[in-house]
């Protein structure tokens, strides 16, 4: 088999793998009603319906795959505009069609599974967190600050969005200057800020997940600190109660 054939075979496996894999957490997700699946506007984006249904593996595959294909189409089209090569034009169309097919299958998957999914029962004083920890983490991974917004930490959401945007723009700015001038200084700056961007994403995702676990924790737990005596010694006692 040729290299091109192997690539097509791998692409076909990746394309079908989210739909061949078993669904995760069949008791989680959107609530089914008499009128069918409650579709949201954001569910039209790649992988978002699966995210709302808390099928995180499929969500990540569909989201990452779609944006990779769309991004490749945009890159090939940009090269075509610069060089005018027919091969770049054809590659742009090919990637765009694969991206549309991947996107369409994701929408179909979200609609089909959405009819059979019911939301997890999340109540105060229950063993199930009020917010989905993995759902919060994935939201922050998909879009900076979205997980914090989901956890109702609105100031954190604005902070992380602003910080990620600023660092991301700095990476882009230094990359553009390096391509224009070839100066190693800009290359080093680009690499450094790439690391900053990665660390920012790591802390943002972990923060969203921890906040989801502790959502409204202060409403179900109380700490009492008061002075007391033990064997004639003045001490401070701390009690934790539900």
C-alpha positions in Angstrom: 0.0 0.0 0.0 1.3 3.5 -0.9 1.9 6.3 1.6 -1.1 8.1 0.2 -3.2 5.0 0.7 -2.1 4.6 4.3 -2.9 8.3 5.0 -6.4 7.8 3.5 -6.9 4.7 5.6 -5.8 6.4 8.8 -8.1 9.4 8.0 -11.0 7.1 7.5 -10.4 5.4 10.9 -10.1 8.7 12.6 -13.3 9.9 10.9 -15.3 6.9 12.0 -13.8 6.3 15.5 -16.0 8.7 17.4 -19.1 7.0 16.1 -17.8 3.4 16.5 -16.9 4.1 20.1 -19.5 3.4 22.8 -21.2 6.4 24.3 -19.9 7.6 27.7 -22.1 8.1 30.7 -25.5 7.2 29.3 -27.3 8.9 32.2 -25.7 12.3 31.6 -26.4 15.1 29.1 -29.3 17.1 27.9 -32.8 16.3 28.9 -35.1 14.6 26.4 -38.5 16.1 26.1 -41.8 15.3 24.3 -40.7 17.4 21.4 -37.3 15.8 21.1 -33.7 17.1 21.6 -33.4 20.6 23.1 -31.0 22.0 20.6 -28.9 25.0 21.5 -27.4 27.5 19.1 -23.8 26.6 20.2 -24.5 23.0 19.3 -23.9 23.9 15.7 -20.2 24.3 16.4 -18.0 21.2 16.1 -18.1 19.0 19.2 -20.3 21.3 21.3 -23.4 19.1 21.3 -21.2 16.2 22.6 -19.8 18.5 25.2 -23.2 19.5 26.5 -24.1 15.7 26.6 -20.8 15.2 28.6 -19.4 12.7 26.1 -16.0 14.3 26.3 -13.8 11.9 24.2 -16.1 12.3 21.2 -16.3 16.0 21.9 -12.6 16.4 21.8 -12.2 14.3 18.7 -14.9 16.1 16.8 -13.8 19.6 17.9 -10.1 19.0 17.2 -10.6 17.2 14.0 -12.9 19.8 12.5 -10.7 22.7 13.3 -7.6 20.9 12.1 -9.3 20.3 8.7 -10.8 23.8 8.5 -7.4 25.2 9.5 -5.6 23.1 6.8 -8.1 24.4 4.2 -7.5 28.0 5.2 -3.7 27.5 5.1 -3.8 25.8 1.7 -6.0 28.6 0.3 -3.6 31.3 1.7 -0.7 29.5 0.0 -2.8 29.5 -3.2 -3.4 33.2 -3.0 0.4 33.8 -2.6 1.7 31.3 -5.1 -1.2 30.6 -7.4 -0.5 26.9 -7.5 -3.4 24.7 -8.6 -2.3 22.0 -6.1 -2.8 24.3 -3.2 -6.2 25.3 -4.5 -7.2 21.6 -4.8 -5.9 20.9 -1.4 -7.9 23.8 0.0 -11.1 22.3 -1.5 -10.3 18.8 -0.3 -9.6 19.9 3.3 -12.8 22.0 3.3 -14.9 19.1 2.1 -13.4 16.7 4.7 -14.0 19.4 7.4 -17.6 19.8 6.3 -18.2 16.0 6.3 -16.6 15.7 9.8 -18.6 18.6 11.0 -21.9 17.2 9.6 -21.3 13.8 11.1 -20.8 15.5 14.4 -24.1 17.3 14.2 -25.8 14.1 13.2 -24.2 12.3 16.2 -25.2 15.0 18.6 -28.8 15.0 17.4 -29.1 11.2 17.4 -27.7 10.7 20.9 -29.4 13.7 22.3 -32.8 12.1 21.8 -31.8 9.3 24.3 -29.9 11.3 26.9 -31.2 12.7 30.1 -29.5 15.1 32.4 -27.7 13.9 35.5 -29.6 14.7 38.7 -27.5 17.3 40.4 -28.7 18.5 43.8 -27.2 20.1 46.9 -26.1 17.5 49.5 -25.9 14.8 46.8 -22.8 12.8 45.8 -22.9 14.3 42.3 -21.2 17.7 41.9 -23.6 20.5 41.0 -21.3 21.3 38.1 -19.6 18.8 35.9 -15.8 19.0 36.6 -14.8 17.5 33.3 -17.4 19.6 31.5 -15.9 22.8 33.1 -12.3 21.7 32.1 -13.3 20.9 28.5 -15.1 24.3 28.2 -12.0 26.1 29.3 -9.9 24.1 26.9 -12.3 24.8 24.0 -12.6 28.6 24.7 -10.6 30.6 27.3 -12.6 31.4 30.4 -15.7 29.4 29.3 -15.2 26.9 32.1 -15.0 29.7 34.7 -18.2 31.3 33.2 -19.9 27.9 33.5 -18.9 27.7 37.2 -20.4 31.3 37.6 -16.9 32.7 38.4 -17.4 35.6 36.1 -14.4 37.7 37.1 -12.1 34.7 36.6 -13.6 34.1 33.2 -12.9 37.7 32.1 -9.3 37.5 33.6 -8.4 34.2 31.8 -9.9 35.3 28.6 -8.0 38.6 28.6 -4.7 36.9 29.7 -5.0 34.1 27.1 -5.8 36.7 24.4 -2.8 38.9 25.3 -0.3 36.0 25.5 -1.7 34.5 22.3 -1.4 37.8 20.4 2.2 38.1 21.7 3.0 34.7 20.2 1.4 35.7 16.9 3.2 39.1 16.9 6.7 37.6 17.5 6.0 34.9 14.9 5.1 37.5 12.3 8.2 39.6 13.1 10.4 36.5 12.9 9.1 35.5 9.5 9.6 39.1 8.2 13.0 39.7 9.6 14.5 36.3 10.4 15.9 37.6 13.7 16.5 34.9 16.3 15.4 37.3 19.1 11.8 37.1 17.8 12.1 33.3 17.5 13.2 33.0 21.2 10.4 35.4 22.3 7.9 33.3 20.3 9.1 30.1 22.0 9.0 31.7 25.4 5.5 32.9 25.1 4.4 29.6 23.7 5.4 28.1 27.0 3.5 30.9 28.9 0.5 30.1 26.8 0.6 26.4 27.6 1.1 27.0 31.3 -1.8 29.5 31.2 -4.1 26.9 29.6 -3.0 24.3 32.2 -3.8 26.5 35.1 -7.0 27.7 33.6 -8.3 24.1 32.9 -7.3 22.9 36.4 -8.9 25.9 38.0 -12.2 25.3 36.2 -12.2 21.6 37.2 -11.5 22.3 40.9 -14.0 25.1 41.0 -16.7 22.8 39.6 -16.0 20.2 42.3 -16.3 22.9 45.0 -19.2 24.7 43.4 -21.4 26.0 46.3 -19.3 24.2 48.8 -19.7 27.1 51.2 -23.4 26.5 51.3 -23.1 22.9 52.5 -20.1 23.2 54.8 -19.5 25.4 57.8 -16.3 26.0 59.7 -16.5 27.0 63.4 -13.4 28.2 65.3 -13.7 29.0 69.0 -11.5 28.9 72.1 -11.5 26.0 74.5 -9.5 24.4 77.3 -7.8 21.0 77.4 -5.9 19.9 80.5 -5.8 23.5 81.7 -4.4 24.8 78.4 -6.2 27.4 76.3 -6.6 26.0 72.8 -8.6 26.9 69.7 -11.0 24.3 68.4 -12.2 24.0 64.8 -15.3 22.1 63.9 -16.5 21.1 60.4 -20.2 20.4 59.9 -22.7 19.8 57.2 
